[in-house]
Amino acid sequence: MTIQFKALPTQDVRALQFGGPDAYGHTPERKISDGDGMPCRHCLKNIAAGDAYLVLAYRPFPELQPYAETGPIFLHAEECERVAESEVLPEVLESPDYIVRGYGRDNRIVYGSGGVIPTEAIVARAEALFERDDIAYVHVRSARNNCYQCRIERA
C-alpha cells in the first residue's frame, strides 16, 4: 500500500501567517528560533536559528467534538513552500519515536490503533493501520508532548 505524508494546507497556513486567529481565536505569537526543535508543520522542516516563527493553537479536525485534540504547533512566520505529499518520511521527523494513531471517518480516535512507534517504523505502522477498514487517516504526534506533527493518508 502507498501512503502520503501531508503537511498543513497552504491556505490555512497563509491565514495564520497574516495574523488570522488560531484554534482559540488568538493571534499567533511571534518568536525567533534558536534552531533547536522548532518544526514547521507546513514545509515539514525545522525552523533555522534566527528565523521568525509562530506559536499557535491548532486543531487538526473539522469540528469540535470530544476527540478533537488542540495543541501548540510552530510555523515559519514568513511564507514557506508546502512540502510535496510523499510516501517518504518528512525531514522534520527526527526524534527517536512518535505517537502514530488512527482516526475514523467520524474524526474520532480508533481505539487500539495508537502507539509509540520508532521513527524508522512509522511508514510500516501506517501501512498496517490502513489495512483496517475503520481507519480513515493517521496522525503523527510527538511522543513526549502529543503535539501534532503531520497527517498520513492512503495515496
N, C-alpha and C positions, 0 to 999 in steps of 0.2 A: 504494500500500500504506500502511496505517496502522500506526504503531509506538507503543509506550508506554515512557516512561522510568519505571523502577521504583526506588524507594528501598529501604533495608533494611526487612525486616518488623518491625512494631512488637513482636511477641512476642520476637524476638531482641534488639532494642534495649532493651526494658524489663529483660530479664535482665541485660544489661551495666550498665545504669544503677543497678540494685540490687545491684551488686557481684559478679555472676556472672563466671566466668572467660572470658578471651579465647581466641583460637585456640591460644595457647601454654600455657593453663592458669593464666595470671596474672590478678590483679585489675587492671582498667583503672586507669591513672594519672589522677589528677585535677589539672587545671591551671586557670589563669584566662587567658582570651583577651585578647590585646592588640588584637583586632579586625582582624588582618591575615592573611587566608588560612587560616582555620580552618573548612573546610566540613563541616557536619554531614551525614552520609550517611542521615539519617532524614527530616529536614524539607527537605533539599537547599537550605539557606540558610547563609550564613556566620554563625558564632557571634560575637555582638557583643562589643565590648570590655567587660571587666569581668565577663562571664558565665563560669561554670564550664563546663569541657568535659572529656571523657575522651579519652585517647590509648590505643589498644589495637591488638593484632594481630588482623587479620581475614582470614579465608579464605573467599571467596565461592563455595565449591564444597562439594558434599555429603560428599565423602570425600577422604582423602589419596591422591594419585597424582602422578606426576612433573610434571604441568602445573598442579597446584593451588597457584597463587601465593598467598602470605601476605604481608601488609604492613600498615603502620600506617594507621589511619584516625582521624578525630575524630567525636565525637558530643556533643551537648549533655549535660551532666551531669544536668540536670533534665529531666523529661518534656517532649517537644515533639510537635507534631502531625505525623504522617507526611504528606508531600506526596501529593496525589492522583496516581494514574497518569494520564499525559497524553502526548500527542504533542508538546507544547510543550517546548522546550529548558529544563531546570531553571535557576533563578536562579543557582545556585551555580557553574555552568559559565561562568566569566568570564575564564579565561586565553585567550590567543590561539589555542591549539591543544591537542588531546588525542590520545592513542592511542585508536583505535577498532579493536577486534579481535573477530572472530567465533569462537565455540566450537561444537563439535558436540554431539550428543545424549549423547556419552560424556564431556562436560565437559572436553574437551581442545581446545587451540588448533587451529583450522583454518589450516594453513599457507597463506600468501599472502593472508590476509584482513586482516591488521593494517597500520596505517599511522598516521602523524602527520597529523591532519586539522584544518584550520582550524575553529574553533568554529562558525562560521556554516554549515559544510558537514556537520556531524555528522548531521543528520537525513537528508540526501540519501545520505550514505555508508551509514548503517544500512539505509535502504530498498534500496539497491543490494545490500548483503550479503544481505538477506533474500530476494532473488530467487534465491539459490542454495539448493538442497535440503539441502546439508550444513551449513548454519548454523542452529543451534537458538536461539542468543541472542548478544547482543553486550555487551561491556564497554566502558565509557568509563573511561580511566585517565589520570592525569597524564602529560603528555608529558615532564616533567622528572624525576619521581621514580617513575613507574609505579604510583602509589597508585591503588587502586580508587576510583572516583567513584560510579558507578551502573550499572545494567543496563538494556539495551533489549531488549524482546521484541516480537514481532508482536502487534498488537491483535486 
